Amino acid sequence: MEELIRQYLDGDDEAFTKIIQLIQVDLFRIARARLDNIEDINDAIQETMILSYKNLKKLEEIKYFKTWIIKILINECNKIYQQKKKKMNIFQKLTKNKEFNLEACTDIILEAERKMDLENILRELSYEEKIAIVLFYGCDYSLIEIANILGVSSNTIKSRITRAKQKIKTMYKGGAKSETI
């Protein structure tokens, strides 16, 4: 990948496309850990590509490209998440005094989803736990690499993964899948 980055820095725009193709699955997995809506995921990835395309020349050490672009993606996902959260709070305020109890229905739906499959169980993890699990198991990063990406200690990442695995085990055994184990 470093060779492609050098080619891009030398003026080969096609090299940037190849770089993105190499990491697109990782970018999708990471964005999916924070965002549920495919349009939001695509928006975050697209904005990440635009920002990285414009700013790659400012990157001092090209060996840190992947860490750098993941940080950009996480920031973009967090922006979209916060915007959605703000819109949802406004919607909840508007529907609060109506006869239709949106929160009660949401609780029933969430409880049913929790028992459906592992992906829904993963949604129950905190963002910190989910991103650690996705980076470790989905993208094959080491604890140290994840710690560098997220700006925390490797022990913190190890704790998050352990805690997430315990939650998954507990929820998986307690849900609909437990009869087939």
Secondary structure, 3 states (H helix, E strand, C coil): CHHHHHHHHCCCHHHHHHHHHHHHHHHHHHHHHHCCCHHHHHHHHHHHHHHHHHHHHHCCCHHHHHHHHHHHHHHHHHHHHHHHHHHHHHHHHHHCCCCCCHHHHHHHHHHHHHCCCHHHHHHCCCHHHHHHHHHHHHCCCCHHHHHHHHCCCHHHHHHHHHHHHHHHHHHHHHCHHHHHC
